[in-house]
Amino acid sequence: MAMEITSDRLASFFPANFARLSCFLLLLLLGGVASDTIVQTPLGSLRGQTITVNDKVVRTFLGVPFAEPPTGKWRFMPPQPKQPWNVTKDATTLSPACIQTRDDYNKSFWGSEMWNANTPTSEDCLYVNIWTPAGANGLAVMVWLFGGGYYYGSPSLVLYDGRALAALGNVVVININYRVGPFGFMYLGHPQVPGNMGMLDQQIALRWINQNVKAFGGDPAKVTLFGESAGAASIVAHLIAPASQGLFVNGILQSGSLDNKWSMDTPEHAYDKSMQMAALVDCNRSTSVSENIECLRKAPVEKFTEQLWNIKLNFLEFPLVTVSRDNGFFSKEDAFSALRAGRLNKDVNIMIGINHDEGNFWLIYNIPKYFESKDQPQLTREQYRECIDQAFASHSLVVREAAANVYADQACEQGSPSNFYAEQINQMIGDYFFTCDSIWLSDLFAQNEYPGNVFIYYFDQPSTANPWPKWTGVMHAYEIEFAFGVPLYNTTANYTSNERSLSRKMVQYWSSFAKTGRPAISNPSKSEIWPQYTKDNRKWLYLKGGKDEIKAIDHRKETECKMWRSARDIEYQLFVQAASQYRPTTLLLLPLVLCFAVYLRN
């Protein structure tokens, strides 16, 4: 996965962005004059700090433990509740990251380095970072679940600093940590390696928040989960998990859903990948399961991080992710089946979002032959088909033919290079792996029997601070800085007035949704009123900086998403048949295959 960017291609983007980054980090470290503050929680007292953000005072409590360290005999095991302490704990240092690999795309390039852990990594990592307005009492609580494909990520990244959102949104912001990679998602179908340990980490953190957030001025009855990518998929998982019910009332899903191809494995596939992991760290040699698990417990963490990406994977598949059926988190009900049947918590308000260019980030990494480029690739139709065959190699020919037809422009000459095809590959990857599942989920929630409110946004604002080439557009995850209010307090990145204005409004939309279940801003123009998404009014809110750019738009990608849903239906039928120990038959799949004939014929 690691690649080198040559100086004549992307290196010209590095220096300016690193200068801005250095100033930004210094700004965060200074953060105004900090002073100590003490809070008494049910478990013990904590010493945090007060800082000033845009003339508003915020109290910070960083690296607060919510569970016992999952080390030693507790490696791979469900988390244990944190025990009380007698002395005042220091809470002025950001949470460590859990053990994980690093993105070595280019160690001097901020575009990839920004997602790597910026604090030490440790197995002792179950901590939260908290930002709360001074004098807070009964405020809505926003709990951030970071993304990273369940193999890396941290609540302490610069981009996730909660100070501006807390100060300007007048909410309590809590970033929680959870185990990732083998330590969080290895699955052997055994009580000592049960799978979904990272999800159980999130769940016990939510329970800790429910029991302790009053001490920080939050209302445990007004908890909103918001997350991006794997964090968004995690929110859907909590809607299904029985023990997560009642721990939150709103969910903001930014570019992710549990139905995304990369986000969840069947028990069979999860077991296969976990056994590959065990073999890679030399812990599969015994005929005794217990001995192999003991070997895994004692293996150095470096073995896991060095070997993780040697697991055999398809295009945009991550090593170890949530498993759809277990005995702990999902409590034996299969999450694929539950999601399809709509068996989830329906008393939750949902905001779902997608970005304009969800696919480009992954193309740079996975098809570098064409997409690791300073300028947008010029592809012929033949190269377009080559990209489709590579990205969807695990799919049947009929699926690949249908995709090529739906996204193609028959007016383009066969051998003529065009950036049109590169853009269509971007949209295709984004639609299949992210966007269409989010739209499907929105439609599921918008049914009459679902009492919660549903809202959709379409984010289309490029960032001045984005270090990637301009052609990459509004990529996956690039709405995060605006939702956290980074342009409002980072004065070193030369954000435009339009960007700052958009960020201010997004902070209001996000925080008002946390307070009321409906996103709104103060003194909105008519176009800035966010319409509720229903089966009869499928409107999205278009988010972009500039005059009259925020506005309701009609839903998009109808044809593309119907096609991809047919592909997903085939995958699900194969899963059901495998789970029932029946061999798939042409007769059972014929109606779904015929759906693709429509796309091929038109």
C-alpha positions in Angstrom: 0.0 0.0 0.0 3.0 2.3 0.6 4.0 4.4 -2.3 6.6 7.1 -3.0 5.6 10.5 -4.5 8.3 11.9 -6.7 9.4 15.5 -6.5 8.1 16.3 -10.0 4.6 15.1 -9.2 3.2 15.9 -5.7 6.2 17.1 -3.8 5.5 20.7 -4.7 2.5 20.5 -2.4 4.5 19.6 0.7 6.4 22.7 2.0 3.5 25.1 2.2 1.3 22.7 3.9 3.9 21.7 6.4 4.5 25.3 7.2 0.8 25.8 7.8 0.7 22.6 9.9 3.6 23.6 12.1 1.9 26.9 12.8 -1.4 25.2 13.4 0.1 22.8 15.9 1.9 25.6 17.7 -1.4 27.5 17.8 -3.1 24.4 19.4 -0.4 24.1 22.0 -0.7 27.7 23.0 -4.5 27.8 22.8 -4.6 31.0 24.9 -3.5 31.0 28.6 -4.4 27.7 30.2 -5.2 27.2 33.8 -6.1 24.2 35.9 -9.6 23.1 36.6 -10.9 20.2 38.8 -13.9 18.1 38.2 -15.3 15.4 40.5 -16.8 12.4 38.7 -18.5 9.3 40.2 -15.2 7.4 39.8 -12.8 10.1 41.1 -11.5 13.6 40.5 -9.7 14.9 37.4 -7.4 17.8 36.8 -8.0 19.5 33.4 -7.4 22.9 31.9 -9.3 25.9 30.8 -8.6 27.5 27.4 -10.1 30.4 25.5 -11.5 29.9 22.0 -12.9 32.9 20.1 -13.4 34.7 23.4 -15.2 31.7 24.9 -13.9 29.7 27.8 -13.7 25.9 27.3 -12.6 23.3 29.9 -10.6 20.4 28.6 -10.2 17.0 30.1 -7.8 14.9 28.0 -6.9 11.2 28.3 -9.7 10.3 30.7 -9.9 6.5 31.3 -13.3 4.9 30.7 -12.2 1.2 31.0 -9.4 -0.9 32.5 -6.4 -1.4 30.2 -7.0 -4.3 27.8 -3.6 -5.7 28.3 -2.1 -9.1 29.3 -4.8 -11.6 29.7 -7.4 -9.0 28.6 -5.9 -8.7 25.1 -8.6 -9.6 22.6 -11.2 -9.7 25.4 -14.2 -7.4 26.0 -13.3 -4.3 28.0 -13.8 -4.1 31.7 -15.3 -1.1 33.5 -12.9 1.4 35.0 -12.5 1.1 38.7 -12.6 4.2 41.0 -9.4 6.0 42.0 -8.5 7.9 45.1 -6.1 10.6 43.9 -6.7 13.4 41.5 -5.8 12.1 38.0 -4.1 14.4 35.5 -6.2 15.0 32.4 -4.1 17.4 30.5 -2.5 15.0 27.9 -4.3 13.8 24.8 -5.2 10.1 24.7 -2.7 7.7 23.3 -3.7 5.9 20.1 -4.4 2.2 20.2 -1.8 -0.1 18.6 -2.0 0.3 14.8 -0.1 0.5 11.5 0.9 3.8 10.0 0.1 5.1 6.5 3.5 5.3 4.9 2.3 6.7 1.5 4.8 9.4 2.0 6.2 10.3 5.4 6.7 14.0 4.4 3.3 14.5 2.9 0.6 16.0 5.1 -2.2 14.5 3.0 -1.4 11.1 4.3 0.5 11.9 7.5 -2.5 13.9 8.9 -4.4 10.6 9.5 -1.5 8.9 11.4 -1.5 8.8 15.2 0.0 12.0 16.6 0.4 10.6 20.1 2.2 7.4 21.3 0.5 4.1 20.6 -0.3 1.6 23.3 -2.5 -1.3 24.2 -3.5 0.8 27.2 -5.6 3.1 25.1 -9.2 3.2 26.4 -9.5 6.9 27.1 -11.7 9.8 26.0 -10.9 13.5 25.3 -13.5 16.0 26.6 -14.2 19.6 25.7 -17.0 21.4 27.6 -18.0 25.1 27.8 -17.3 26.8 31.1 -20.4 26.8 33.3 -22.0 24.0 31.3 -25.1 22.5 32.8 -27.4 20.1 31.1 -25.9 20.6 27.6 -26.3 18.3 24.6 -23.4 15.9 24.2 -21.7 15.1 20.9 -19.6 11.9 20.9 -17.1 11.5 18.0 -16.3 8.1 16.6 -13.2 8.4 14.3 -12.9 6.6 11.0 -9.9 4.7 9.6 -11.3 1.4 8.3 -11.1 -0.2 11.7 -7.4 -0.6 11.3 -6.1 2.8 12.4 -7.3 6.1 13.7 -7.2 8.2 16.9 -9.5 10.5 18.9 -6.5 12.8 19.4 -5.9 13.9 15.8 -5.5 17.6 15.2 -8.5 17.6 12.9 -10.7 16.2 15.7 -9.9 18.9 18.3 -13.3 19.7 19.8 -12.6 23.1 21.3 -14.3 25.2 18.5 -17.4 22.9 18.3 -17.8 23.0 22.1 -17.3 26.7 22.3 -19.4 27.8 19.3 -22.0 25.1 19.4 -22.4 25.3 23.2 -22.2 21.5 23.5 -20.1 19.0 25.3 -17.7 17.2 22.8 -16.3 13.8 23.7 -13.9 11.9 21.4 -13.7 8.2 22.4 -11.0 5.7 21.6 -11.4 2.1 20.7 -9.1 -0.8 19.7 -8.5 -1.3 16.0 -6.9 -3.9 13.8 -6.3 -7.4 15.3 -6.6 -6.1 18.9 -10.1 -4.7 18.2 -11.5 -7.0 15.5 -9.8 -10.4 15.4 -12.4 -13.1 15.4 -11.9 -16.8 16.2 -15.5 -17.6 17.3 -14.0 -18.2 20.8 -14.9 -16.5 24.1 -11.3 -15.3 24.4 -11.2 -13.9 20.9 -14.9 -13.1 20.3 -14.6 -10.4 17.7 -16.0 -6.8 17.8 -13.9 -5.9 20.8 -13.5 -2.4 19.4 -17.3 -2.1 19.2 -17.6 -3.2 22.8 -15.0 -0.5 23.6 -17.3 2.1 22.0 -20.3 0.7 23.9 -18.7 0.7 27.3 -17.5 4.3 26.6 -21.1 5.3 25.9 -22.1 3.6 29.1 -19.4 5.6 30.9 -20.6 8.8 29.3 -24.2 8.0 30.4 -23.0 7.6 34.0 -20.4 10.4 34.2 -21.3 13.2 31.7 -23.3 15.2 34.2 -20.0 16.0 36.0 -18.9 17.8 32.8 -22.1 19.7 32.3 -23.7 17.3 29.9 -27.2 15.7 29.8 -27.0 11.9 29.5 -30.5 12.0 27.8 -29.1 14.2 25.0 -26.3 12.2 23.5 -25.6 12.4 19.8 -23.1 10.1 18.1 -21.3 11.5 15.1 -18.7 9.8 13.1 -17.0 9.5 9.7 -16.5 6.4 7.5 -15.9 3.5 9.9 -17.1 5.8 12.7 -20.4 6.3 10.7 -20.7 2.6 10.1 -20.2 2.1 13.8 -23.3 4.2 14.6 -25.4 1.9 12.5 -24.0 -1.0 14.4 -25.1 0.6 17.6 -28.6 1.0 16.2 -28.7 -2.8 15.9 -26.8 -3.8 19.1 -29.3 -4.4 21.9 -27.0 -3.1 24.7 -26.5 0.2 22.9 -30.2 1.1 23.0 -31.0 4.1 25.1 -27.4 5.4 25.1 -27.9 8.0 22.4 -30.8 9.8 20.7 -29.3 11.2 17.5 -26.8 10.0 14.9 -24.7 11.9 12.3 -23.3 9.5 9.7 -20.6 11.2 7.6 -19.7 9.1 4.6 -20.3 5.7 5.9 -22.8 2.9 6.6 -22.6 -0.6 8.0 -23.8 -1.9 4.7 -20.7 -0.5 3.0 -18.8 -3.4 1.4 -15.6 -2.7 3.5 -17.3 -2.3 6.9 -18.5 -5.7 8.0 -17.6 -9.4 7.3 -19.5 -12.6 7.7 -18.3 -14.8 10.5 -16.8 -17.2 7.9 -14.8 -14.5 6.2 -13.8 -12.8 9.5 -12.5 -16.2 10.8 -10.6 -16.8 7.6 -8.8 -13.5 7.7 -8.1 -13.9 11.5 -6.6 -17.3 10.9 -4.4 -15.7 8.2 -3.3 -13.2 10.9 -2.6 -15.9 13.3 -0.4 -17.7 10.8 1.4 -14.5 9.9 2.5 -14.1 13.5 3.4 -17.8 13.9 0.5 -18.6 16.2 -1.3 -21.4 14.3 1.0 -24.3 14.9 -0.7 -26.0 17.7 -3.7 -28.3 17.4 -5.0 -26.7 20.6 -7.1 -23.5 20.1 -6.2 -22.4 23.7 -2.5 -22.7 23.0 -2.8 -20.7 19.8 -4.7 -18.0 21.6 -2.1 -17.9 24.4 0.5 -17.5 21.7 -1.5 -14.6 20.2 -1.7 -13.0 23.6 2.0 -13.1 24.1 3.1 -12.1 20.6 4.8 -8.7 20.4 2.5 -6.0 19.0 5.1 -5.3 16.3 4.4 -8.7 14.7 0.8 -7.8 14.2 1.5 -4.3 12.8 4.2 -5.6 10.5 2.1 -8.4 9.1 -1.4 -6.9 9.0 -1.4 -5.9 5.4 -0.2 -9.4 4.3 -3.7 -10.7 4.8 -5.2 -11.4 1.3 -7.6 -8.6 0.5 -9.8 -7.5 -2.4 -9.9 -3.9 -3.7 -10.8 -1.5 -0.9 -11.1 -4.3 1.6 -9.7 -3.7 5.1 -7.9 -6.4 7.1 -10.1 -7.0 10.2 -13.4 -5.2 10.6 -16.8 -5.8 12.4 -18.1 -9.3 12.2 -21.9 -9.6 11.6 -22.6 -12.3 14.1 -21.1 -12.7 17.6 -22.1 -13.5 21.2 -21.3 -10.2 22.7 -22.0 -7.0 20.7 -24.8 -8.1 18.3 -25.9 -10.8 20.7 -26.3 -13.6 18.1 -28.5 -11.8 15.6 -26.8 -11.4 12.3 -26.3 -7.7 11.6 -26.6 -8.1 7.8 -30.1 -9.7 8.3 -31.1 -7.2 10.9 -30.2 -4.3 8.7 -32.0 -5.7 5.7 -35.1 -6.3 7.7 -35.0 -2.9 9.4 -34.6 -4.5 12.9 -32.8 -1.6 14.5 -33.5 1.2 16.9 -36.0 3.5 15.1 -36.3 6.1 17.9 -33.2 8.0 16.8 -32.9 11.0 14.6 -30.5 10.6 11.7 -28.4 12.9 9.6 -26.6 11.3 6.7 -24.0 12.9 4.5 -21.9 12.2 1.4 -19.1 14.1 -0.3 -18.8 14.9 -4.0 -15.6 13.0 -4.6 -15.7 10.0 -2.3 -13.7 7.8 -4.7 -10.5 9.7 -5.5 -8.7 9.1 -2.2 -8.9 5.4 -2.7 -7.9 5.5 -6.4 -4.6 7.3 -5.6 -3.7 4.4 -3.3 -5.2 1.4 -5.2 -4.8 2.3 -8.9 -1.6 4.5 -8.8 -0.8 3.5 -12.4 -3.3 6.2 -13.5 -4.3 8.2 -10.4 -1.0 9.0 -8.6 -0.7 12.1 -10.6 -0.5 15.9 -10.1 -3.0 16.4 -12.9 -6.3 14.6 -13.4 -5.7 11.4 -15.5 -6.7 11.3 -19.1 -8.2 7.8 -19.7 -9.3 6.1 -22.9 -12.4 3.9 -22.8 -10.1 0.9 -22.8 -8.3 2.2 -19.7 -11.6 3.0 -18.1 -12.6 -0.6 -18.5 -9.2 -1.7 -17.1 -9.9 0.3 -14.0 -13.3 -1.2 -13.6 -11.9 -4.7 -14.0 -9.3 -4.0 -11.3 -11.6 -2.4 -8.8 -14.4 -4.9 -9.2 -12.4 -8.1 -9.9 -14.4 -9.9 -7.2 -17.6 -9.3 -9.1 -19.0 -11.2 -12.0 -18.6 -10.0 -15.6 -22.2 -9.0 -15.8 -21.8 -6.6 -12.9 -18.7 -5.0 -14.4 -20.4 -4.7 -17.8 -23.4 -3.1 -16.2 -21.2 -0.6 -14.3 -19.2 0.3 -17.4 -22.5 1.0 -19.3 -24.2 3.0 -16.6 -21.2 5.4 -16.1 -20.0 5.6 -19.7 -20.8 8.3 -22.2 -21.4 6.7 -25.6 -20.6 10.0 -27.3 -16.9 9.7 -26.2 -14.7 8.3 -28.9 -13.3 4.9 -28.2 -9.6 5.7 -28.3 -9.7 9.4 -27.3 -8.2 10.2 -23.9 -10.5 12.2 -21.6 -10.7 13.2 -18.0 -14.4 12.3 -18.2 -13.5 8.6 -17.6 -11.3 9.4 -14.6 -14.1 11.3 -13.1 -16.5 8.5 -13.7 -14.2 6.0 -12.0 -14.1 8.4 -9.1 -17.9 8.5 -8.9 -18.2 4.7 -9.5 -15.9 3.9 -6.6 -17.5 6.4 -4.3 -21.0 5.2 -5.2 -20.4 1.5 -4.7 -18.2 1.7 -1.6 -19.9 4.7 0.2 -22.7 6.8 -1.3 -25.3 4.4 -2.5 -25.4 2.5 0.8 -25.9 5.8 2.6 -28.8 6.7 0.3 -30.3 3.2 0.7 -30.1 3.6 4.5 -31.8 7.0 4.3 -34.6 5.5 2.3 -34.9 2.7 4.9 -35.1 5.3 7.8 -37.6 7.5 5.8 -40.3 4.9 5.8 -43.6 5.7 7.6 -42.9 3.3 10.5 -39.7 5.1 11.4 -40.5 7.9 13.9 -37.1 9.6 13.9 -36.3 12.6 11.6 -34.0 12.0 8.6 -31.8 14.6 6.9 -29.3 14.3 4.1 -26.4 16.6 3.1 -24.2 16.7 0.0 -20.9 18.3 0.8 -19.1 20.0 -2.1 -16.6 22.5 -0.6 -12.9 22.2 -1.5 -10.6 23.1 1.3 -7.8 25.7 1.0 -5.8 23.5 3.5 -6.2 20.3 1.4 -2.7 19.3 0.4 -3.8 17.0 -2.4 -3.9 18.2 -6.1 -6.9 20.3 -6.9 -8.3 17.6 -9.3 -9.0 15.3 -6.4 -11.8 17.6 -5.4 -13.9 17.2 -2.2 -12.6 13.8 -1.1 -13.7 11.3 1.5 -13.3 12.8 5.0 -12.7 16.4 3.9 -15.9 17.7 5.5 -14.5 17.0 9.0 -12.5 20.1 9.4 -15.6 22.2 8.6 -17.8 20.3 11.0 -15.3 20.7 13.8 -14.9 24.5 13.1 -11.2 24.3 12.2 -11.4 27.3 9.8 -12.8 29.4 12.6 -9.7 29.2 14.8 -6.8 28.1 12.6 -5.5 31.4 11.3 -2.5 29.9 9.6 -4.1 27.9 6.7 -5.4 30.9 4.8 -9.0 29.8 4.8 -11.3 32.0 2.7 -14.2 34.0 4.1 -16.5 31.6 2.3 -14.9 28.6 4.0 -15.1 30.2 7.4 -18.7 31.1 6.8 -19.6 27.6 5.7 -17.8 26.1 8.8 -19.7 28.5 11.1 -23.0 27.3 9.6 -22.0 23.6 9.7 -21.1 23.9 13.4 -24.6 25.4 13.9 -26.3 22.7 11.9 -24.4 19.9 13.7 -24.9 21.3 17.2 -28.5 22.2 16.7 -29.2 18.7 15.5 -27.6 17.4 18.7 -29.9 19.6 20.7 -33.2 19.2 18.9 -32.9 16.4 16.4 -33.3 19.0 13.6 -30.4 20.8 11.9 -30.8 24.6 11.8 -28.9 27.8 11.8 -29.6 31.3 13.2 -31.3 33.7 10.9 -31.3 31.4 7.9 -32.2 32.5 4.4 -35.1 30.6 2.8 -32.6 28.3 0.9 -30.7 27.5 4.1 -33.6 25.8 5.8 -32.8 22.1 5.8 -35.7 20.0 4.5 -36.5 16.7 6.2 -35.9 13.7 4.0 -39.1 11.6 3.6 -40.2 9.0 1.0 -42.4 11.7 -0.5 -39.9 14.6 -0.3 -36.4 13.2 -1.1 -34.5 16.5 -0.8 -30.9 16.9 0.2 -29.1 20.0 1.5 -26.2 21.1 -0.7 -23.3 22.4 1.4 -20.8 24.8 -0.2 -19.4 28.2 0.8 -20.5 31.3 -1.0 -23.7 33.3 -1.5 -26.8 31.2 -2.0 -24.7 28.1 -2.3 -26.4 26.3 0.6 -29.7 25.1 -0.8 -32.1 22.2 -1.1 -31.5 19.9 -4.1 -33.3 16.9 -5.5 -31.9 13.5 -4.7 -29.2 12.2 -7.1 -27.7 9.0 -8.4 -31.0 7.1 -8.9 -29.9 4.9 -11.8 -26.4 4.3 -10.4 -27.6 3.3 -7.0 -30.4 1.0 -8.3 -27.7 -0.8 -10.3 -25.4 -1.1 -7.3 -28.3 -2.2 -5.0 -28.9 -5.1 -7.4 -25.2 -6.1 -7.0 -25.6 -5.8 -3.2 -28.7 -8.0 -3.4 -26.8 -10.7 -5.2 -24.1 -10.6 -2.5 -26.7 -10.8 0.2 -28.4 -13.8 -1.4 -25.1 -15.6 -1.6 -24.5 -14.9 2.0 -28.0 -16.2 3.0 -27.5 -19.4 1.1 -24.0 -19.9 2.5 -25.3 -19.3 6.0 -28.1 -21.8 5.4 -25.6 -24.3 4.0 -27.3 -24.3 0.6 -25.4 -24.1 -2.6 -26.3 -21.0 -4.7 -28.3 -21.9 -7.8 -28.8 -20.0 -11.0 -32.5 -20.2 -10.5 -32.4 -18.3 -7.2 -30.1 -15.6 -8.6 -31.7 -15.3 -12.1 -34.1 -12.4 -11.1 -31.2 -10.4 -9.8 -29.0 -11.1 -12.8 -31.9 -10.1 -15.1 -31.9 -6.7 -13.4 -28.4 -6.0 -14.9 -29.7 -6.9 -18.3 -31.7 -3.7 -18.2 -28.6 -1.6 -17.6 -26.7 -3.4 -20.4 -29.5 -3.0 -22.9 -30.2 0.7 -22.2 
